Amino acid sequence: MNRYQAPISAEANARVALACLDLTSLNDGQDLQGGEADVEALCVKAVGPAGRGHTAAVCVWPRLAGLARSLLPPAIPVAAVANFPAGGSDVQRAVRDTGQIVAAGAQEVDVVIPYRDLAAAPALLAAVRRACEGLTLKVILESGELQDPALLAQACHMALDAGADFLKTSTGKTARSATPEAATVLLQAIAGDRATRHRVGFKPSGGIRTVADAALYIALTAEHLGAEALTPARFRIGASGILADIEAVLGGGARPVPGASY
């Protein structure tokens, strides 16, 4: 069997993908204005029809987090992004974004590590962790830019040392997003740390448009963290376009042409 092939059915993969999906709307420009209609539609999709099951969370810009929270049932957390997408070294900006997310009543923060200046990462991540104490913190490594496995592993350990609850591959805003190779580095970092191997989760993001795409990461997560990690507490998929394919697999209908993840 191919190492990256999930040893379960397409329907089983689709159910895991749905339950662990961070349904996402991070369109360019909506950090400043607009996007309300998109978020309203996103929240309807996240809840879904009766009997289908809901997604793990929705992920939006900080300014839209309060709207998402007002539209969703308590069972569906709201995530919002900080220091996104540039991953700069401005600690005050990252903390300001995080404060806005906390004030909106969101439950999860997806922060971009300063991947161009890793020396600045420990201070920035520590400040964000303090600013969102009690919330789920996902650290975006931007693995498509940190293509040197040693450098990516270094960034992973910085995130883990800062108290990350999830390691996330990508913003989805660069030319190269999630890959099985990058995912392996993140998963090995989690599994290799005695303090995190049973606590920290993994989130591939960017370019995941079909259940077959998701199956690669479902299999890798099971391989490194165990099948018991395939729950929203330990595994997420950052995407939006995949939902149509999930529903087609579960419903047995025609498979749509996948759209962009963001």
Secondary structure, DSSP 8 states (H G I E B T S, - for coil): --TTS-SS-HHHHHHHHHHTEEEE---TTTTTS--HHHHHHHHHHHH-STTT---SEEEE-GGGHHHHHHHS-TTS-EEEEESTTT--S-HHHHHHHHHHHHHTT-SEEEEE--TT-GGGHHHHHHHHHHHTTTSEEEEE--TTT--SHHHHHHHHHHHHHTT-SEEE---S-SSS---HHHHHHHHHHHHT-TTTTTT-EEE-BSS--SHHHHHHHHHHHHHHH-GGG-STTTB-EEESTHHHHHHHHHHT----------
